[in-house]
Amino acid sequence: MSFVSPMPSREFLWDVFQRVDKDRSGAITAEELQQALSNGTWTPFNPETVRLMIGMFDIDKTDPDSSGMFDKNQKGTVSFEEFGALWKLSDQIIDTLIRKYDRAGRGTIYFDDFIQCCVVLYTLTSAFRQLDTDLDGVITIHYEQFLGMVFNLKI
């Protein structure tokens, strides 16, 4: 038997938003978001992750989870297996990503670093897909075109 979690009501979401918006400005700043998030380790959420999240979701460009969805073992980190279950990437690439985002050197990624990695992957994938017009997972570009694509991304 499985249960589907209903979408939260607008009232619930508005209540959460108001609790995070401490200065009542009508916008959530990076500092307010960092204070509201938990990475499961009782340490502050990674500021770079917060910056990337703000950039990704800042619809009007004013720049003002629970980890249980990915952290199945509830240890405050995302393991190789948990990471692999989310992204359809080779074990070699997943291993590379875990080494890049594993601040503790334990073969796992803290939740805030996992979010940062996902935002970076999402941003890179979106840029790639703009050039992958036939959706076959292959693009042919010149070096300067590649540099322009990468350096124009907000990551």
N, C-alpha and C positions, 0 to 999 in steps of 0.2 A: 504494500500500500504506500502511495506517495501523496504528499500534500503540496499544493501550490500556494505559495505565499501571495496574498492579495497585494495589489499596489497600495502604497500608503495614500491616505486621503490628502487633499490639498491643505486641509486644516492642520494635519499632523506635520506636513512638510513646512508650512508657514511657521508653525510653532518652533520647529527645529532651527529654521533660518533665523528667526528672531533671537533665539538663545545664543546662536553663534555670532550674530551681529551686535556685539557688545556696545558699540558706540551709537547704535540706532541710526546709522547713516543710510540704511537701505541697501548697502553693499557690504560684502564680506571681504575684508582685507586679508593679505597673506598672513599677517600676525594673528588675526582672529581665527583663521582656518587652522593654523599651526597649533593654536591652543586647544581647539576643539577636537583635533584628531588624535588618535592613539595608535601607536605601532605595536602594542602588546608587550613592550619592554620597559615601560615606565620612564622612557627617555623622550625628549622632545622629537616631534616629527621632523624628518629631514627637511631643512629649509629649501633645498633645491627641488625636492618633490613638490612641496607646496607651490613654489613658483611655477613649475610646469603645469600643475593642476589648474592654477589660476589662469595661465595662458591658454590652456586647452578649453576651459569652460567660460572664459570671459567674453560673453556674447557681444556686449557693447564696447569692448576694448577700453574700458575705463581703468583697468588694472587696479582697482582698489584692493565606514563599513565595519562596517565591521569586517575584520580580517577573516572571519570564519568562512566566507565564501571561497577563499583560496587556501587558507591555512586550515586544512582539514584536521590536523592533529592538535590544533589550538595551542601551539608553542610560541606564537608571536613571530614566527618565521615561515618562509615558503621554501619547501624542499625541492630538490631536482624533480621528483615524481609529481609534486603538486604543480610545479611550473610547467612541466611537460604536458600535463593534462589540459592546460589552458591554451597553450600555443602549439600549433602544428609545425614544429621546427625539428630539425635533426638533433639527436642527442649531443652532437659536437657543438652546435650553436647554443643549445641550452646550457651546456657546460661552460662555454665561453661567457655567456650572459651571467651565470651564477658567479663565476670568478670575478667578473667586472663589478658586480653589485654586492658582493659579499664582504661587508665591512669588517665582520668579526673573524673571517677566515675559518668558518666552521662548515662550509659547504651548503649553507642555507642563506636566504636573503631576508632581512628584516622587512616587515610589511611596508613601511614607508619607502624603502628602497625598491621593493617590488612594484609599487605604484609608479615610482619614477621610471623604472625599466619599461613598464607597460606603456606609459605615456610616450617615451622615446620610441618604442617599437611601433606604436600607433602612428606617430608623426612621420617616421621614416616610411612605413608601409603606405600611408596616404600619398606621400610624395612620389613613391615608386609607382603606385597605381595610376597616377596622372600621366605617366609616360608609357605604361603598359596597356596600350589602347586595345589590344586583342586579348587581354587577360590570360596570357599563357605563362606568366611568371618570369618572362624574359624581356629585357630592354637592351637596346644598343644605344649608347650615348658616348660623346666625346668627353675627355677628361675635364675640360673647362665647364662643360654642361653639368657634369657630375658635381664639380666644386660649387657651381652656382646653385644647384639644387640643395646641396647639403648646407651651405652657409646661409641660405635664405630661410632655412627652417628655424622655428622658434623652439630650440632645444638647448 
